[in-house]
């Protein structure tokens, strides 16, 4: 990795995934279960095994279902317990997102989740892409120092469709001391151009670095190495 080259986060669902990702040049792991559902909370045993298997940071998904980003009382209680347990595994961060019925950030539930594990950093995930106003959501999230980054496709189904507006979103986030992590829709064929156009600092890859680009297949170390090379070559200093 070149100095100041964009950071590469890779989705992992197992210790084997994590080991492959680290060896091939990933800078960080997002650990999930149920990848076909967009990612749910992995088991405690899985988290512990992955954290002990790699030296790069492991960010852990906290999400009990994939229906939406609103949760019932029992689900929230489960998330609170999971947050406390995950914070004690050595994981570097939690990955979570909560919206209310009006599709705004649910600040009441968010505050409870953050308070349950106050010593661990948090990434607010792509729930923000379903928010009523993505810019308003960024500003709301900036009020919580524990939230250091936002995984987003810029409010679109694919981040490629947000390329023209990424600069303004990234500038807004930077002003509020939050890092934007670009994810959803990136492929090895589109990655370089997207990075050159947007000067994005962190990218998140899932199916793009799996065998044949298929979400159901194992991680492909060659694809990860190729992504790492693309990021290094496409990087333009800020």
Helices and strands as residue ranges (DSSP letters): E 7-12, H 15-24, E 28-31, G 35-37, H 44-53, E 57-61, H 73-87, E 93-96, H 107-116, E 121-124, G 126-130, H 134-141, E 147-152, G 159-162, H 163-175, E 179-183, H 188-198, E 202-205, G 207-209, G 211-213, H 221-234
